[in-house]
Every structure is written in C-alpha cells, then in structure tokens.
Amino acid sequence: MALRRQRHQDTAAQQADVTGSNPLLLEFRARLEPTHADVEALTARYAFAIPTDRALAAIQRYSASGVVEIGAGTGYWASLVRALGVPIDAYDPAPPMSADNKWFHSSAAWFEVQPADETVVAQHGDRTLLLVWPTRDQTWPADALEQFLAAGGRTVIHVGEGPGGRTGDARYHALLGGYVHCVACTYGAHDLACVCGTQARWQQVDRVSLPHWPGHHDDLFVYSRRDVPGEPLGPRGR
Ligand SMILES: C[S@@+](CC[C@H](N)C(=O)[O-])C[C@H]1O[C@@H](n2cnc3c(N)ncnc32)[C@H](O)[C@@H]1O
C-alpha cells in the first residue's frame, strides 16, 4: 500500500504543472482517499475548486482584456491567472484573514484580494468576469451577472456546479441559460425557486473538466453574452 501511494505521488509530481506553482493540484493528486477533514483544510488553505493548466489556459484564451474576479476568497485562482501574465483584479467583501469570512478567517492570502462586493463589476465591463464557487443560494452571484450585463460585459467564466448544485442560486443558473424550462412550475416542485421571469442572458460556449473532490461536480464553464433585440447599448456602445 505504501509503495502504491509512493508511486502515485511520483506520477503526480511528474504530471505537475511545469511551473510547479499549483500546490493544490499536487495535494489533490497525492491523496488517493481524501477525508472530509482533508478537503476542508485544503479548501480553507487554497480554494474550493482545483485549477489545472487547461482551465487556466481557457481563462487566458477568453480574457483578452483581463479578468475581474469576485468572491475571490484567498485569491489562489487569481494568483495563477496572474502568473500567466493575464491582468486580473480580485475582490471579496471579506478578504482573508477577515473574521467575517467563515471559510477563510484564518487563511493566508495568495493574492492581493481587494475588499468589495459584487457591485464592483460595474467598473469592469471590459473584462472577463470570473466566479469560482459563487455562494450557494445567495442572490449576489445573479446580481453580479445583471450588473455586468448593464456594464457591457461580454464574457463570464463560472467555475462550479450546474443548476441545483452547490454553487449559485436558480436565478444565476437561469441567467446563464442552465434551464430549458422552469423545473418548479413544470413539475410542481414548489420547494424549488421559480425562474419563469428570468430570461437567459448568457450562452455556454466552452467547458473544461476539472479534478473533483469526492461528491463534487464542478467544472469550468465559459459563457458569451446573448444579445437581445431592442436592448439599450451598454456603456461601450455594444
Ligand atoms: C464559497 S466561497 C468561494 C471563494 C473562492 N472563490 C474559492 O473558490 O475558494 C464564496 C466567497 O464569496 C464571498 N462573498 C460573499 N458575499 C459576496 C458578495 N456580495 N459579493 C462578492 N463576494 C461575496 C465570500 O466572502 C466568500 O469568500
């Protein structure tokens, strides 16, 4: 068993990012059977999702004018995006080590995460908007999408789960085009949120698989703005 683990670790080290700058990926690969405590500790130290070279390359590819990340936590993803030479500003209302952040109150920051909530996207309509594990069932991720649209934003990258998962709420996923129909009304599932009044404003254009902790189903999704006929032009005339 010890030999098997050693071999796994050797292979993992060989597969590591060439820059060697992604310790969370190495930690993930070194654990054959991670415990709940492992996942909690590594999430608090790094991030909820595990970046890979392919995922980071996708962020670079879709971010010609740079990135604005909100809800950035420790700034782990932002630090790796910046390491690729991509301009990025990262925000969180409670950057580490803030006592107000239930996940990262004792975590060291990987990047200079500036204190701001979702309204900051209004200043960055020229960027790609990055959200990594936006909080489940809170309204701010959907508010961010609407404010980013109003600011003329064209590209959103969501790293997380799909509708009904652990990230975002029903309106957020409806705006991202994640519902063909309203599940609550179609099936009479009145414990679910109704999204009949929410129009899909983004369409998925790319997806990159991520390594997952057991029971997680997160991937990286890229969305382009869906223009609506008659919509007023954004601040940048588009
Ligand atoms: C589930 S954590 C994800 C953190 C980080 N993106 C990651 O994946 O590790 C959600 C983050 O959203 C932040 N947050 C809470 N309210 C927010 C708001 N109104 N606008 C932006 N971020 C918010 C929290 O402080 C927290 O750091």
The ligand as a Gaussian input file, in Angstrom:
#p B3LYP/6-31G(d) Opt

LIG

0 1
 C      -17.826000      29.667000      -1.399000
 S      -16.687000      30.985000      -1.185000
 C      -15.674000      30.802000      -2.650000
 C      -14.375000      31.513000      -2.530000
 C      -13.375000      31.302000      -3.652000
 N      -13.889000      31.781000      -4.910000
 C      -12.991000      29.848000      -3.757000
 O      -13.442000      29.187000      -4.678000
 O      -12.257000      29.380000      -2.910000
 C      -17.681000      32.406000      -1.576000
 C      -16.972000      33.726000      -1.394000
 O      -17.890000      34.753000      -1.787000
 C      -17.697000      35.855000      -0.953000
 N      -18.889000      36.726000      -0.957000
 C      -19.900000      36.785000      -0.055000
 N      -20.776000      37.742000      -0.372000
 C      -20.322000      38.328000      -1.519000
 C      -20.780000      39.395000      -2.334000
 N      -21.916000      40.065000      -2.057000
 N      -20.060000      39.741000      -3.428000
 C      -18.920000      39.063000      -3.737000
 N      -18.434000      38.031000      -2.991000
 C      -19.125000      37.669000      -1.900000
 C      -17.394000      35.247000       0.412000
 O      -16.724000      36.183000       1.269000
 C      -16.544000      34.053000       0.039000
 O      -15.164000      34.344000       0.079000

